[in-house]
Amino acid sequence: MSNTTLFPSKTECMTKNAAGGKAYALKDQDALTQYAFTGTLANTHYVTAKSHLETVLNLCKAVDPEVVAKIAIASRTHGYMKDMPAMLLAYLNATDTAILKKVFSKVIDNGKMLKNFVQIVRSGVTGRRGFGNGTKNLIRQWLESRDDVQLLYDSIGGEGVSLDEIIHMVRPKPANNKRSAMYAWLCGAKIQDEKLVREVYYPVDRKAEKIVFQSNTRVYDVADLPPRILELERYFADETKLDSATKVPFRLLTRLKLSKAAWAKICQDMSWQELRQNLETLTRHGVFEDPQMVSYACKKLRDPKEIAKSKVFPYQLLAAYLDTGETPVFEGVTKHFWTTVKYYMEKKDKKGSQAISIPLELRYALQDAMEVAIENVPQFKGQSYLCVDVSGSMGYPVTGERDPEKVHTKVRCLDAAGLMAAAFLRRNPMAKVLPFNTKILDIKLNPMDRVMINAEKFVKYGQGGTDCSEPLRVLNEQKAMGDTIIFLSDNESWLDKSSSNQKDTSLVREWNVFKERNPNAKMVNIDITPKKDSQTIEAKDSLLIGGFSDQVFKMVDQFINGDFSKSHWKDVIDNITI
């Protein structure tokens, strides 16, 4: 069965990419899907965050609202994106609340997503800063649909708007006394003399020149609070107590001055994923000053059963690994990003913050875990080639560069490229890796070396221009035979060797030559940053993937080794009903 493609027909519409090179213009719906599944609304090497936002909003205007809604659902449920689905809902809040009503609960599946949605609407970037009664009612219904434990977790974390702010804003109507007490506690009520007391301020005279507010004390029965809340309150009252019988979300304990022993107990109660994600927090609270806790954490991180249970791929471990130590700096156009990071760190130092030094043993444990997770990377039959872009623009973060005070991730496009090359080669030792900028670079990789050793060989690069056609040109020059071609690039190819009157990019022209010798070959183009254009054209033998995450490994495997139609974004979107 042939692959059903996201971009099913060849377009003759040529355009220029952000680097000024030749590219194929994507149709509006396809481009919006690309942005939604990539999820980056931040500064990249060529394009500002503001420009990204303007592009997405213009694409939304050009696409039917129902399609926008379907893309929002698909990017959340299938692509696991966070910011972009919320942004698309915010657009519908400003343009089509009837459609918003149909899809709201399908996209907003946790408190973080709700906070993202409210924050984006409040910012006014989608054209409407406020909420109508219809949208407020949707939020009320959503809050009432959550159980007490879900609301407790929903209240944790998040920048900007908080859950209690949202409760104040929409004023939900509690179904019973227990829910009333829960809302009161979330909004700051305190236990006094076995009663839950909350100070509420309401306007006395709205017609006055300045609205006058008067306080009113509302009292709730403590017995109506959920058991987990009562347990948490016990911690607040006596921070020396730490009972393993009741699980309290540890993020709710971070404001307490718990002992190292208490934090060690929290560490032992964490899941494998929580441990991986919170090594810095545990280090900051002194857990790993105890050699026994270091040994415990290392053993758990290395545990093959835990790794298999978590279904982790190498990319998640790469992010954790880079977060535990200094990321290598290299020369080139990405120097600006590292100036940004340096500014941020120096600002923290001026405030008295100290750098977190995570034990080296934990970094080694993450490397070992990565070796185990490699088993989840697919293998391919026949001869494979991985073409890895190591040009200057690949030095930017995968998720883009954020505000200097909110550096978002240490994982650069180049890190992701190096990881994929190393993982790919480990599982496919006969494959050939072709690093390129405007020429093929001689980066020697040993398939038997540890993944991070091979991955780190790429970090000293990140220089030069981009010619995506160069690997295929060299393969054609050598009359090479092959079955699979995989490109990993930001696709900002500008050194195009085709003439101005030719309708195809150099990459596609070289691919067509390669296909003459290898008619059954397949090509995957992993476009690591979002855009409205592409260097390749999707067909039954050519796939375009936007963004980079662990899902990439699965998608490539399904396309090369099996039937991809059930997992392709277009099919997912087409099968959504609203």
LUMTIVEX-746309 format. One record per residue: z, x, y of N, C-alpha, C in turn; residue in one letter. Coordinates in steps of 0.2 Angstrom, whole numbers, plus 5000, padded with zeros to 4 digits. Layout:
BEGIN
ZXYZXYZXYa
...
//
This chain:
BEGIN
500050044994500050005000500050045006m
499650035011499550075017500150065022s
500250115026500750105030500650065036n
501050015038500949975044501250015050t
500850025055500950075060501250035066t
501650075070501850055076501350055082l
500850095081500350105086499650095082f
499450035080499050025074498250045076p
498150045082497450055084497350115089s
496750155088496650205092496450185099k
496750215104496650195111496150245114t
495750225118495250275121495550285128e
496150265130496450275136496850335136c
496550385140496850455140497250455147m
497750495147498250495153498450575153t
498850585158499150655159499950645157k
500150695154500950685152501250715158n
501950725157502350745163502250815165a
501950855160501850925161501150935164a
500750885164500050885167499550895162g
499750895156499250895150498950835148g
498350835144498050775141498450745136k
498450675136498850635131498550565131a
498750535125498650465124499150415127y
498850375131499350325134499550265129a
500150255128500450205124500350135127l
500250085123500250015125501050005128k
501049955132501749945135502249925130d
502149885125502649865120502849925116q
502349965114502450025110502850075114d
502650085121503050135125503750115126a
503850045127504550015128504950035121l
504650025115504950035109505150105108t
504750155111504850225110505450245114q
505450215120506050225125506750195122y
506650135119507250105116507550135110a
507150165106507350195100507550275101f
507350295107507550365109508150365113t
508250315117508850305121509150345126g
508650385129508850435134508650415141t
509150405145509150385152509450445156l
509250505155509550555158508950605160a
509150665164508650705166508450755160n
507850755160507550805155507150855159t
506850905155506550965159506050945164h
505650885162505050865167505250805171y
505650765168505750695171506450685173v
506650655179507350635181507550565177t
508250565177508450495175508250435178a
508150445185507950385189507250365187k
506850415186506150405184506150365177s
506550395173506550355166506750285167h
507250275171507450205172506950165175l
506650185180506050145183505550135178e
505350185174504850175169505050115164t
505650115162505850065157505849995160v
506149995166506149925169505449895171l
504949945172504249925173503949895167n
504149935161503849915155504149845153l
504849835154505149765153504749715156c
504549725163504149675166503549655163k
503249715160502549705157502549675151a
503149665147503149645141503549575141v
503349525136503649465135504349465134d
504749425138505449435137505749425130p
505449385126505649375119505549445115e
504949485117504849545114505349595116v
505549595123506149635125506749625121v
506849565120507449545116507449565109a
506849565106506849585099506849665099k
506649695104506649775104507449795105i
507749755109508449765110508849755104a
508749705100509049695093508849755088i
508249765088508049825083508349885085a
508349905091508549975093509349975092s
509649925092510349925091510549925083r
510249875079510349865072510049915068t
509449935070509049985066509050055068h
509050065075509050125078509750155080g
510250105080510950125081511050155088y
510550135093510650155100511250115103m
511450145109512050115113511750095120k
511550145124511450125131510850085132d
510250095128509650065129509649995127m
509949975121510049895120510449865125p
510949895128511349855133510949855139a
510549905141510149905147509649845147m
509349835141508849785140509149715140l
509749705138510149645139510349635146l
510449685150510649685157509949655161a
509449685158508749655161508649585160y
508849565154508749495153509249445157l
509849475158510349445162510049425169n
509649475171509349465178508749425178a
508449415172507749385172507649325168t
508049315162507949265157508549255153d
509049215156509649205153509649155147t
509049115146508949075140508849125134a
508449175135508349225130508949265128i
509349285134509949325133510449285129l
510449215129510949175126510749185118k
510149185116509949185109510149255106k
510149305110510149375106510849415108v
511249385113511849425115512249445109f
512449405105512949425100512649465094s
511949465094511549515089511549585092k
511649595098511649665101512349685102v
512749645105513449665107513849655101i
513949705097514249705091514949735091d
515149765096515849795097516049805104n
516649825106516849825113516549875117g
516349935114515949985117515249955120k
514949915116514249885118514449835124m
514949795123515149745128515249785135l
515649835135515749875141515149905144k
514749935140514049965142513649905146n
513649845143513249795146513549775153f
514149765153514549745159514449805164v
514549865162514449915167513749925170q
513249915166512549915168512449865173i
512649805171512549745176512849755182v
513449775182513849795188513549845193r
513149895190512849945194512249915198s
511949865196511449835199510749865198g
510749905193510049945192509549895189v
509749845186509249795183509049735188t
509349745194509149695199509649635201g
510149625196510649575197511349605196r
511749615201512449645200512949605197r
512849535197513449495195513249455189g
513649405187513649365181513649295183f
513149255180513149185181513649155176g
513749085177514249055172513949055165n
513349055164513049065157513249125154g
513149185157513349245154514049255153t
514449235158515149235157515449195151k
515049135150515249095144515049135138n
514549175138514349215132514849265130l
515149295136515649345135516349315132i
516449255135517049215133517049205125r
516449175123516349155116516349215112q
516149275114516149335110516849355110w
517249355115517949375115518349335110l
518249265110518549225106518349235098e
517749255097517549265090517849325087s
518149375091518449435088519149425086r
519349455080520049445078520449495081d
521149495080521549535084521449605083d
521349625077521249695075520549725079v
520049685078519449705082519549705089q
519949665092520049665100520449735101l
520949745097521349805098520849875098l
520349875093519949935093519449925099y
519249865101518749855107519049885113d
519749885113520049905120520149985120s
519950015115520050085115519450125119i
519550175123519050215125518550185130g
518050215132517550195136517650215143g
517050235147517150255154516950195158e
517150195164517050145168517450075167g
517150025166517449955165517849955158v
518449925159518849915153518849845150s
519149835144519149775141519649725145l
520149745148520649705152520249685158d
519849725161519449705167518949645165e
518649655159518249605157518549535156i
519149535153519549475152519749445159i
519949485163520049465170519449425173h
518949455172518249435175518049365172m
518049355166517749295163518349245161v
518949265161519549215160519349175154r
519449205148519249165142519849115141p
519649055137520149005136520349015128k
521049045128521249055121521348995117p
521149005110521148945106521848925104a
522348975104523048965102523549005106n
524149005105524649045108524649115106n
524449125099524349195097523849235101k
523249205102522749235106522949245113r
523349195116523549205123524049265124s
524449275119524849335119524449395118a
523949395114523549455113523149475120m
522849425123522549435129523049465135y
523649435135524149455139524349525138a
524449545132524549615130524049665132w
523449645131522849685133522749695140l
523049645144523049645152523649675155c
524049705151524649745153525249715153g
525349655149526049625148526549675145a
527149675147527649715144528149675140k
528549705135529049665132529749675135i
530049625138530649625141531149575138q
531649595135532149555133531849505127d
531449535123531149505117530649455120e
530449455126529849415128529349455131k
528749435130528149465133527949445140l
528049485145528049465152527449495155v
527049455159526449475163526549445170r
526449495174526349475181525649455183e
525549395185524949365187524849345195v
524349375198524349355205523749305206y
523849255210523349205211523349185219y
522749165221522749155229523049085230p
523449085236523849035238523348985243v
523049025247522548995252521949025253d
521448995249520749025249520349025256r
520548975260520248955266520549005272k
521049035271521349085276520849145277a
520949165283520449225285520549285280e
521149295278521249345272521549305267k
521249305261521549265255522249295254i
522749245254523449265252523549255245v
523849305242524049305235524749305233f
524949265228525649255226525749275219q
526249305217526349325210526749265206s
526549265200526849215195526949255189n
527549245186527749275180527549235174t
527149255170527049215164527349245158r
527649205154528049235148527749205142v
527749255137527449235130527949255125y
527849225119528349235113528049305110d
528549355109528349415106528149405099v
528449355096528249335089527549325088a
527149305093526449285093526049345093d
526349405094525949465094525749485087l
525149515086524949535079525449595077p
525549605071525949655068525749725070p
525149735071524949805073525149815080r
525149765084525349775091526049785092i
526449755088527149765087527349835085l
526949855080527049925078526949975083e
526349965087526150005092526750005098l
527049955099527549945104528149985102e
528249985095528850025092528750095094r
528050125093527950195095528050205102y
527850155106527950165114528750165115f
529150135112529850125113530250185110a
529950215105530250275101529750315099d
529550365102528950405100529050455095e
529750455093529850505087529750475080t
529650405080529550365074528750375073k
528650385066527950385064527950365057l
527750305056527850275049527150265046d
527050295040526350295037526150225034s
526650185034526550115031526050075035a
526050085041525650045046525150095049t
524450075049523950115052523850095059k
523950135064523850115071523250165073v
522750135076522250175079522450235083p
522350295081522650355084522450365091f
521850335093521650335100522150305105r
522550255102522950215106523650255107l
523750315103524350355104524250415108l
523650425111523450485114523850495121t
524050435124524450445130525150455129r
525350455122526050465121526150545120l
526750565121526950635120527250645113k
526850635108527050645102527150715100l
527550725095527750795092527150815088s
527150885087526550915083526650885076k
527250875073527250845067526950775067a
527050735072526750665072525950675072a
525750715076524950725076524750755070w
525150795066524950815060524850755055a
525350715055525350655051524650605053k
524550605059523950565061523350605058i
523250665058522750705056522650695048c
523150685045523150675037522950605036q
523050555041522850485040522150475042d
521750525045521150515047520650515041m
520050475042519550485038519150545039s
518650565034518250625035517850625041w
517550565043517150565049517650575055q
518250545055518650545061518950615062e
519050655056519250725057518750765060l
518050755057517550795060517450785068r
517550725070517450705077518050725082q
518550735079519150745083519550815082n
519150865080519450935079519750965086l
519350945091519650975098520250935100e
520350875099520950835101521550855096t
521450865090521950895086522150965088l
521651005090521851075092522251075098t
522051025103522351025109523151005108r
523250965103523950945102524350985097h
524051045096524451095092524451085085g
524051045082524051035075523851095071v
523351125073523151185069523451255071f
524051245074524451305075524851315068e
524851265064525151265057524551285053d
524651345049524151365045524051325039p
524551285037524451235032523951175034q
524051155040523651105042522851125043m
522751195045522151225045521851215038v
522251235033521951235026521851165024s
522251115026522151045024521451025027y
521351035033520751015037520151045034a
520151115032519551145030519451115023c
519951105019519851075012519451015012k
519750965017519450905017518750905020k
518550945025517950955028517450975022l
517651025018517251045013517151005006r
517550955006517550915000516950874999d
516550894993515950864992515950784991p
516450764988516550684987516650654994k
517050684999517050655005516450655009e
516050715008515450715012514950665009i
514950655003514450615000514650535002a
515350525002515550465004515350445011k
515350495016515250485023514450475024s
514050495019513350495019513050535026k
513450595027513250635033512650675032v
512250685037511650725037511850785041f
511450845041511650905044511650895052p
511250845055511250845062511950825065y
512350785062513050765064513450825063q
513450865058513850925057513650975062l
512950985064512751025069513151015076l
513150945078513450925084514150945084a
514550935078515250955078515351025078a
514851065075514951135075514851165082y
514351145085514251165092514851145097l
515151095095515751075100516351115098d
516351155093516951195091516851265094t
516351285097516351345100515751355105g
515751415108515251425114514551425111e
514151385114513451375113513051435115t
512651475111512251535114511851515120p
511851565124511451555130510851595130v
510251575132509651615132509351615138f
508951665140508551665146507951615146e
507751605152507151555152507251495157g
506851445157506951395162507551355160v
507851355155508451315153509051345156t
508951395160509551435163509951385168k
509551335171509851285176510351245172h
510151225166510651185162511351225161f
511251285159511851325158512251335164w
511951345170512251345177512651285178t
512451225176512751155176513351165172t
513351185166513851185161514451235164v
514251295166514651335169515051305175k
514751275179515051235185515551185183y
515451155178515851105175516451135172y
516451195168516951225165517351255170m
517051285176517451325181517851265185e
517551205186517951155189518551135185k
518451135178519051115174519651165175k
519351235175519851285175520251285182d
519951265187520251265194520851205194k
520751155189521251105189521751125184k
521751185181522251205177522151195169g
521551165168521451155161521251225157s
521451225151521251285147520751275142q
520351325141519851315135520151305129a
519851255125520151245118519851295113i
520251325110520051375105520151345098s
519651315095519651295088519651345083i
520151345078520151405073519451415070p
519351475069518651495066518551475059l
519151465056519051435049518751365049e
518851325054518651265054517851265055l
517651315059516951325060516551345054r
516951385050516651405043516651345039y
517151305039517151245035516551195037a
516451185043515851145045515251175043l
515151235043514551265040514451255032q
515051255029515051245022514851175020d
515151125024514951055024514251045025a
513951085030513251075031512851095025m
513051145021512651165015512651115010e
513251075010513251015005512750965007v
512850945014512450895017511650905016a
511450965015510750985015510450945009i
510850925004510550894998510250825000e
510450795006510250735008509550745012n
509350805013508650815016508150805011v
507550775012507050765007506650825005p
506350814999505850864997505150834996q
504650884997503950854997503550894992f
503150854989502650884984502150924988k
501850974985501251004988501451054993g
500951074997501151125002501251095009q
501851115012502051085018502051135024s
501951115030502051155036502451115041y
502951155044503351125049503251165055l
502951135060502751165067503351145072c
503651195074504251195078504151215085v
504151175090504151195097504751235099d
504651295102505151335105504951355112v
504651315115504451325122505051315127s
505051335133505551325138505851265139g
505451205139505751145140506151115134s
506151155128506551135122507251155123m
507451185128508151205129508551155132g
508251095134508751045137509051005131y
509650975133509950935128509550875125p
509650865119509350805115509350745119v
509950725122510050665125509950675133t
509750725135509550735142510150765146g
510050795152510650825156510950765160e
511550765160511950715163512250745170r
512650705173513050725179513450795177d
513450845181513750905180514550895177p
514850845180515550835177515550795171e
515050775168515050735162514450765157k
514550835156514050865152514050825145v
513450795143513450755137513550785130h
513150835129513150855123512850935123t
513150975118512951045118512251045113k
512050995110511550995106510850995110v
510451045110509851055113509251035108r
508751015111508151005107507951065103c
508051125105507951185102508451195096l
509051175097509551175091509351125086d
509151065088508851015083508251045079a
507851075083507251105080507451155075a
507851205077508151255072508451225066g
508851175067509151145061508651115056l
508251075059507751045054507351095051m
507151155054506751205051507151235045a
507751255047508151285042508351235036a
508451175037508651125032507951105028a
507451105031506751085028506551145023f
506651205026506551265022506951275016l
507651255016508051265011507851215005r
507651155007507451105002506751115000r
506351145004505651155002505451235003n
505751274998505651344999504951375000p
504451334997503751354997503451335004m
503751295008503551275014503451335019a
503051325024502951375029503151345036k
503551385040503851365046503451395052v
503151365056502651395061502951375068l
503451425071503751415078503151435083p
503151395088502551405093502851385100f
502451415105502451395112501751385114n
501451445116500751445117500351485112t
500851515107500551555102501051545096k
500851565090501351565084501851625085i
502451615085502951665085503251685078l
503351755078503551785072504351775071d
504551715069505351715067505351705060i
505651765057505751765050506351725047k
506151685043506751645040506751655032l
507351665029507451665022507651605020n
507351565015507551505012508251505009p
508451565007509151565004509651575008m
509551595015510051605020510451545021d
511051545024511451485026511051455031r
511051385032510751345036510851365044v
511451385046511651395052511351465054m
511251515049511051575050510251575052i
509951535049509251515050509151485057n
509551425058509551385064509651425070a
510151475070510251515076509751565077e
509251575073508751625074508251595080k
508351535081507851505086508151505093f
508851515094509151505100508951555105v
508751615103508551665108507851655111k
507551605109506851585111506951535117y
506551485117506651435123506251455129g
505751495128505351515134504551505133q
504251505138503551495138503251425139g
502551415139502251355139502251315133g
501851265132501751225126501051215125t
500851225119500151205116500251185109d
500351115108500451085102499951095097c
499351105099498751115094498751185091s
499151235094499051305091499251305084e
499751275081499851285074499251265070p
498951205071498451185067497851225068l
497751245074497151295076497151355071r
497751385071497851445067497751425059v
498051365057497951345050497151335049l
496851305053496151295053495751365053n
495951405057495651475057495751505050e
496251495047496451525040496151485035q
495851425036495551385031496151365026k
496751355029497351335025497251265022a
497551265016497651195012498351175013m
498351105013499051075014499051005013g
499650975012499850905011500250875016d
500650915019501050885024501150925030t
501050895036501150935043501650895047i
502150925049502750895053502750935059i
502750905065502850935071503550905074f
503850955077504450935080504450965087l
504350925093504250945099504450895104s
504450915111504550865116503850835118d
503350865115502650835116502350845123n
502650895127502450905134501950965134e
501450955130500851005129500451005135s
500351055138499951065144499351105143w
499351155139498851205138498351175133l
497951125135497451095131496751125131d
496551145125495851185125495251135125k
495351075124494751025124494451025131s
493851005132493550995138493750935141s
493650925147493850865151493450805149s
492850815146492450755144492650735137n
493050765133493250745127493750695127q
493750645123494250595123494850605119k
494850655115495450675111495850735113d
496450735112496850795113496650855108t
496850915110496650965106497050965099s
497650935099498050925093497650885088l
497450825090497050775086496350805084v
496050845088495450875086495550925081r
496050965081496251015076496450975069e
496850925070497050885065496450855061w
495950835064495350805061494950855057n
494950915060494650975056495050985050v
495750985050496151005045496050945039f
495950885041495850825037495250835033k
494750865036494050875032494150915026e
494650965026494751005020495350975016r
495750935019496350905016496350835017n
495950795014495850725015496450675014p
496950705010497450665008498150685012n
498050735016498650755020498850705025a
499550705026499850665031500250705036k
500250675042500550715048501150675051m
501650705053502250665056502350705063v
502350675068502450695075503150675077n
503650715077504350695080504350715087i
504350665091504350675099505050665101d
505350715102506150725103506350695110i
505950675115506150645121505650585122t
505950535126505550475127504950485132p
504450445131503850445136503450395135k
502950385139502450335138501750355135k
501750415133501150445130501350485124d
500850515121500950545114500350595114s
500450655110499950695108499550675102q
499750625098499450605092499350525092t
498950505088498850435087499050415080i
499450355080499650335073499150305069e
499150315063498650285058499050285051a
498650265046499050265040499250335037k
498950385040499050455038499450495044d
499650465049499950495055500450455058s
501050475058501650445061501950475067l
502150435072502450455078503250435077l
503650475078504450455078504650485085i
505050435088505350455095506050465094g
506250525097506950545097507150585091g
507750605090508050645085508750625083f
508850605077509450595074509450605066s
509950595063509950605055509450555052d
509250495056508750445053508050475052q
507950535056507250565056507150585049v
507650615046507550645039507350585034f
507650525035507550475030506850445032k
506650435038506050415040505450455038m
505550525038504950565036504950565028v
505450555025505450555018505150485015d
505250435019504950365017504150365018q
503950405024503250405026502850445021f
503150505019502850555015502850535008i
503450515005503550504998503450434996n
503450385000503450314998503150265003g
503350205002503150145007503550145013d
503250155019503650155025503650095028f
503250045026503149985030503749945031s
504249945027504849905027505349935032k
505249995034505750035039505450045045s
504750045046504450055052504650015058h
504750045064505050005069504649935071w
503949945070503549885072503649835067k
503749845061503849795056504549765057d
505049805058505749785060505749735065v
505349755071505349705077504949645075i
504449645072504049585070504449545066d
504849565061505249525057505849495060n
506049505066506649485069506449415072i
506849365071506849295074507349285079t
507249255084507749235089507749165091i
//
